[in-house]
Amino acid sequence: MAARFEDIPVTEIAVKTRTRSVSRDAVAVLRQSYEDHGGFTTPIHVRKAKTGFELIDGAHRLTLARDLGLETILARVWQCSQEEARFFETDANLALAHLTPVALARSLAVRHEAYLNLHPGTAPGVAGGKARQNQQTTEMSFADFVGAVMGVTPRQVQRIVRAGRALMPDQAQALEAAPKRVTMDDLYVISKIGEAGERSFVIDTLARGGAPKAAPARKLWKAEQGMAPEPLTNTDQTLLRLMDAWKRAPKIARRRFLEEKGGELQALLDEMRDD
């Protein structure tokens, strides 16, 4: 892909559907950086279109430029296809350590689609057929490629992609605005829900704070449908007792607990991250 640097009129840059929505908090932080440095430290990336330009990367910088009333902004202009542009956008998103679970899942899902369009020989059915026919391919599967970049297993990448695929853009946006941060485990639960009505109910319940996690939201759905509630497992009962004890404990007792068990908790967190 060829590229050049150019000062682009802000009004000529179109912003189409993004895999990650703009955060006003992030724009505010970026504004402070802009004022400290007297301008942007890095250019945005755009794609030359038939009429004007399409944004690839730099939605927060472009938003701030518009807020400040800037006429132009420095951009790296790429001569590339829409699929290459989508791949570029999600590639940039992967480099951001602060991506929320929802943003990461959506980014990987979009990236996976673009990757298959660019490397159709890596599709599961195609790759498996080549293997059965003893044909070699030099292209890495998407899960292997991203797993190597992120330092996670291919299976973990596949689970995240499935979670991202289960969300429509408006649903992802609603979950991002939920009062309680939606975890990757919540997204895994949502991705396994086969009925569209139940999935929408669970997403809406999380988005408005009607349940702390996806699993309890599913139980609310079943209760509203008149289904018999599932009995709590021993693990669920133990978890509820632990959460209740933590909620009732004064701050000094919580601090003492972390002093005593902090090492074990960190080891468990590391294990969960590896999984």
ABEGO torsion letter per residue (X at the ends): XBBBBBBBBAAABBBBBBABBBBAAAAAAAAAAAAAAGEBABBBBBBBBABEBBBABGAAAAAAAAAAGBABBBBBBBBBBAAAAAAAAAAAAAABAABBAAAAAAAAAAAAAAAAAABAAABAAAAAAAAAAGBBBABBBAAAAAAAAAGBBAAAAAAAAAAAAABBAAAAAAAAABABBBBAAAAAAAAABABAAAAAAAAAAAAAGABABAAAAAAAAAAAAGBBBBBBBAAAAAAAAAAAAAAABBAAAAAAAAAAAAAAAAAAAAAAAAX
